[in-house]
Amino acid sequence: MKKTLLCFMLVTNIMFAAKKEARVELTDHGKKLESNYSESMDNLRNDLRQSIPKVDEEKKKIFQNARKAAKEARIALAIINQSFEEIQKAESLVNHAKNKWIAGADKKILNATEMLKNAKNDAEREAAEKELAKSQENRKAGVQALEERQGLFDKAKQKEPKLVKQREEAQKAIELAQTEFEKAAKNLNPGELLSSDSLDGTLAKFVVLSKATPYSLAAFSQKGEENEKLVEKLLSDEKLMLTMLSAGGAKEAKYGKAMKIYTDIRKVSKQAGQPGILQNLALGISLEMTVPYKQGYGTFLSRGLKPVDPVERYLHYEKAFLAGELDPNFKEMSAWECRWIASDPESNETLAWLRTTICNYRPDMLGDSDSRWFYSGIIKTDVAYSRHKWDNSGKVSKIQQAIDKGGICHIRAWIARSTARAFGIPALRVEEGGAKSPLEKGKK
C-alpha cells in the first residue's frame, strides 16, 4: 500500500478520536498557543486542498453509486442467509421438542410409573404419583410446543426453494457489483501523486492537529515549558507522527500525553529509541496508556489498586525480553500489536508469576498444536467453570484465586488474555452476544 494512500485512510478513519472532557480555562499564553496551532492546521488544510488532485465529479459519482450498489448487494445476501438460518433454527427446535423435551418426559413417566408400581407405603406412592403427574404435564406442554414449532418449521420450509433461487441471484449480483466497483475505483485514479510519499508529512501533521484539536494541545502545553516543548518536538517530527498514526494514533487523541510517556521511557532506556521491537513497545505503550489503566478487570477487581505505570510496564517487558522469557514471535511485533500486549491491567508481578508458573507447571502450554491457544490454553485445563467469593485481603492476587478456584465467562477470558500478554502475544477483548430469534420463544 502506498504511503500517501495510507495517510488518506488515516485522515478519515483514525482509530482513536478525541474524547469530550471538561474544558479547562486557557491562560493568555494558552490562548496564544491555541491560535498558533489553529493557524498551522488551517495552513496545512489549504496546502492539502491545493496539492491533492481534483477528481472528476462524474467519475466520483459513478464510483459512489458503484460502492453503494456493492454494499446493498451484500446486505441483500445477508438477509437471505438470515432466512436460511431461521429455517435451521426452526428445525433444531422441532428436534429439541421431539428428542429432548418429549423423549425426556416419556422417560420420566416410565420411571414414575415403575416407582408407583413398586411403592411400599403411602409416602412413596404419593411421591410417585406427584412425579408422574408432573411428567405427564411436562409431556403435554412438549407436545403442544412441538405442534407450534412444527407449524413454524413447515411454513419456513416452504420458502426454501424460493430462497435458494434468491441466494443464487444475490451472489451473482454481488459479483457484478464488485466488478463495477473495482472498475469505477480504477477509473478514479488521480494520477502519479498517490504513488509517492510527498504528502505524508503534511497529512500526518494535519491529522494530529485536527484529532488532538488545537485547544487540547494548548491546554496540555500551558501546564509548563516542558509540555510545550514536547508538543513542539512532536509537530516537527513528521516521521514520528506518521509512525504514531500507523499504529492507531494516541488513545482519546491525547498526543501530548503520548509524547510525554514516550519521552519518559526513552529517558530510562536507550534501547527504546533504537529501531526495533523495543522502540515499537515504547510507542505502543505511549499511545495506548494516555488514559490510566486500572489494575484488575472491572470496577470491583480494581478497587484499591493503583493504575498501571506505563514506564514501569515498559521496563518490565524490556527486562523479560532481554532475559528470553517472552514468546520468540514477540520481536516481530509492530507498535500497534504492542498496544495489546503491554496494556494488560494485571500488575507486573502477576504477569511475571504467570510466566514462571506456566513454564514450571504447564510447559505443554508453550507449544500447543493450535497456535490460537498458546499459553492461554490453561483456561481449558486448569480453570474450573465455577463461581466463588473473592479474598480481598490482598495476600493472594485475583488471578491466582481464579486459577485456584475457577471462574465463569469473563473471568476465564480475563485469564486467557493476561496469560497471552504475559508472554508477549497481543490479545484484544471482543464481546459476543446477539438477540434471540422469535422462533426461540418458548424454548424449554
N, C-alpha and C positions, 0 to 999 in steps of 0.2 A: 504494500500500500504506500502510495506516495506521501511524503511528509506533510505537504501542504493540505492534501485531502484529509489527512488525519486531523489537522487543525480545524478545518471546516466542520468536521464532525464534533469536535470539542466545543466549538462556539455554540452549537445548537443542542448538544446533548452531554453537557458536563455532568459528572456523576454527583457531585455534592454542591447544591446551590446554597446561597446564604440563608440562614435561618433567622426569622424575625426575633429580635430580642429587645429588651428595654434599652431605649436610647439614652446615652449619656450626653451631658451638656458639653459641647465643644468649647475649648478656650479660644482666645483670639488666634493663637498660633495654630490650634487645631483647625479652625475655620480656614485659615490660610492654606494649610496643607490639603484640606478637602478641596479647595478651589484649584490648587495645583494639580491634584490627582484627576479632578473632573476635566480640567483643560487638556491634560495629557490624553485622557480617554477619548475626548471629542476629536482631538487631532488625529489619533490613531484610527478612529472611525472614518473620518474624512479621507485619510490616506488609503484605507482599505476600499472604500467605495470607488475611489479613482483607479485603484490598482486591479481590483477584481474585475475580470472581463464581463461585459454585458451579455446576457443570454437572450437570444431572440424570443420575443414574447409568444409567438405562435408555437415554437418548439417547446417552450416551457409548458404551455397549455396542453400540448399533446402528451408530454411526459407526466404531468399531474393527472390527467384523465386515465392514462395507462396504469399509473400506480394505483389509482382509486379502483379501477376495474380488477386489477390483480388482487387487491385486498378484498373486494366484495366476492370474488370467486372463491377465495379461501374460506371466507365466512360462510358462504353457501354450502361448501363441502362439510364444514364443521357442524352445521345444523343438521345436515343429512346423517352424518356419522353419529350425532347425538340420538337421532331417532333409532338407529340400529342398536345403540346401547340401551335404549329404553326397552326394545324388544328382548334383548338378552336379560335385562333385569326382571322383566315380567316373567320370562321363562324360569329364571332362578327362583323367583318367589313361588311359582307353581310347584316346582320340585321341592322347595322347602316345606310347603304345606303337606305334600304327599309323603315325602320320605323322612321328614323330621317331626313335624307337628303331629300329624295324624298317626304315623307309624309309632312315634313315641307314646302317644296317648293309648294306642292299642296295646302296647307292651305293658303299660302301667295298669290297664284294665285287666289284662290277663294275670298280672301279679296280684292285683287286689282281689280278683275272683278266687285265686288259689289261696290267698290269705283268709278269705271268708270261709272257704271250704274247710280249711284246717284250723279255724278259730276254736280255742279250747274254753273260752269264757266270754262273758258279756263285753268286757273291756276290749278284747282282741277283735270280737265281732263288730263292735261299734267303730273301732279304728279302721277295720277293713271296709265296712260299708261307707264310711266317710271318704276314704281314699278312692273307692270305686265310683262314688257319686262325683267326686271332683274330677276324676279322669274322664268319665263319660261326658261331663260338661265341657271339659277341655277339648275332647274329640269333636263334640258338636260345634264348638267355635272354630275348630280347624277345618271341618267340612264346609262351614259357611264361608270361611276365608278362602278355601280352595275354589269354591264356586265363583267368588268375586274375582279372584286372581286369574282363574282360567278364562273368565269373560274378558278381562283386560288384555290377557295374552292373545286370545283368539282375535280380538279386534285389532291389536297391534300387528299381529302376524299377517293379517290381510293386506297390510300396507307394504309388506316386504318386497314383492315383485316390482312395485312402482318405485320404491326406494332404491332398488338395485339399478334400475334404469337411470334414475336421477343422479345416483352417485357416479355412474359412468360418464354421464353428460357433464357433471360438475368437474370431474377430473380432466376431461378434455378442455373444458372452459378455462381451467387453471393453466394448463399447458399453453393454450393460445394466448391468454392474458399475460403470462410470464414472458412469452416470446415478444409480444408487442411492447411490454415494459422494457425489456433489455434493448430492443431496437430504439425505443424513444430515448432511453438513457444514453446510448451510444451516440445518438444524433445530437444530444445536448452538449457534447464535448466543446468546452470553451476555449480550447487552444493549448499551446505548449506550457502555459503558466502553471497548470496543475501538476506538471511532471517535474517541476523544480521546487526548491525549498526557499525561494527568495522572500516569501511572505511569512515564513514560520515564526520568526521573532516578533514581527508586528502583531500577528494573530495571537500569539501566546501572551504577550503583554496586555493586549486588549481584553482577552478572556479573564485574566487575573484581575484587572482593574474593574471590569464590569460585574464579575461574580462576587468579588470581595466587597465591592462598592467603595467609592471614594470616602464616604462618611465613615465606614467601619475601619478602613485603613488609617484615616485621620484619628479616630478615637483610640486606636492602638498606638499610633506614633506619638500622640501628645502625652503619653504616660512617661516619656523620658527620652533623652537623646539616643540611648542605646536602641530603643524600639524604632525610632525614626530612621536610624542608620540601617537597621535590619531591613526595613521596607525599601529603602533606597537601594540597598545592595541587591535585593530580590528583583526589583523592577529594572535593574541594569544588567541582570544576568539572564539573557534570553534562553540560553541552553538549559539552565536550571528550571526556568518557568515551564518550558516545553516538556522537560522530564517529569515535572510535578503533574502537569495536565495529562500526560500519557499514562501516569499511574493513578488516574482517577480524580485528581485535584484534592485540595485540602477539605477535610470534613467541615461541613457548615461554612465553607468558603473562608475559613479563618487562616488566610495566608500569612498574616503577620505572626500569629502564634506558631504556625508550622515552621516558619523561618527561624523563630527563636529556639524551638526544640531541636531543629537540625543543627543550628549553631552550637547549642549547649552540648549535643552529642559529640560534635567534632572537636570540642574543647577537651573532652576526656578520652577521645580515641582518635589517633592519627589515621587508623585504617578506615574509619568511617568516611574519610574524604577521598579515598582511593577508589577508582572504578572497580566494580566487582560486587559480590554478594553483600559485603558489609556496608557498602555505600547504599545499596538497594534496601537493606534492612533499615538503615538510619532514615532514609527517605520515607519508606513505608510507615514506620513508626511516627515520624514527624507529621505526615499527612493525616493519619488515622486518629492520632491521640491529641488532636487540637481540642477535643472535648474530653474531660476527665473520664477515665474508665474506672467504675467502681469495682472493687474486688467482690467476687461471688456473683452467681446468677440470680437475678431478681432482687427486689427490694428487701425481702426478708433475709435472704442469704448474704446480703451486702451490709446488713446492719452493724454499725460499729467499726467497719473496716475502712481504711484509707484508700483513696484512688490509686491506681497503678501509676508509678512514676515512670515516664517514658525514657528518661536517661538510664535509670537503673534497669529497665526492661531491655534496652539495647545492650548494656554491658552483660546482662545475664546470657543473652543469646550469643554474643560475641565470644564469651568465655566457653560456652558449651560447644560452639562451632570449632573453635581452635583446639578444644580438647577431644574432638572427634565423637561427640556424644549425639550429634544430630544425624538425620537421615542423609545418605550420600547425595540425594537429589536437592538438598537444601541449597547447595552452592549455585544451582542453576535458577533459583527463584528470582523473579522480577520484583521491582519495587511494589507493584500492585499486589502481587501474591504475598509479599512480606507483610502487607497490611493485615491479612487474615491469618497470619502466623503469630505475630507479636502482640496482637490486640486481645489476647485472652484475658478474662477477668480473674483468673486464678493468680495467686501470688507466685513469685519466682521460686520460693522454697517448695511450693506444691508441684510446680512444673518439674523441678529437679527431682523431687520424690517420685513422680510418675515415671520418669526415665529410668531411674535406678531400680524401682520396683519391677517394672516390666522386664528390664534386662536380666534381673536376678531370678524372678519367679515365673515369667511367661516369655522366655526367649523365642518361643514359637510364633509370637505375635510380630516379631521383627521380619518375618518372611512369609506371610500368609500368601497362599496361591492367588488370592483375589486382592489385587493392589488397592481396591477401594476400602479394604478392611485393615490395611497396615496399621498396627498399633491399636487402633480403636476397636478391633475385634474383641477386646477384653469385655465389652458390654454383653457379648453373646455367651461368654464362657464363665465370667466371674462376677457378674452383677445380676442378682436376683430381681425379678419383677415383683416388687412389693413396696408397701408404704411403711414408714416408721417415723418416730419422733426424733427431731434433731437435738443433739447435745450442743448447747450454746455456751459451754464453759470455756471454749477456746483451746482446750487441751488437744482436741483431735479436729483436723480440718474437715470441712463439709464433704469434700470429695473422698477422703479416706472413709468417712462414715458411709457414704453412698456405696462404695465398693465393698465395704464390710457387710452392710445391712440391706443393700439393694435400693431400688428406686423405680419410679414409673416414667413413662413417656419422656417428658422434658428433662428429667434427671439423667436418664440414660443418654439422651442426645448431648447433654452438657458434658458428661464424662467422655463421650466419643470425640467431641470437638477438642476438649482440653488435652486429651491424650495425643491426638494427631498433631496439634500445635506444639506440644511439648517436645516433639521430635523434629519440628521444623517443617511440618506439612500444613499447607493452608487449608482452612475449613471455614465455611460460611454457614450461617444459620438460615434455614429455609423452613417455613411453616407449611404444614399440609392440612387441607380441610376442604369442605365443599358442602353445598346444600343437598339435602336428601331428595330423591326423586319422589313425585307424587305416588308412584307405584309402590314405594316402600312403606307408605302409610298402612298401619295395621299389621306390620310385620311382627311376628311373635318372637 
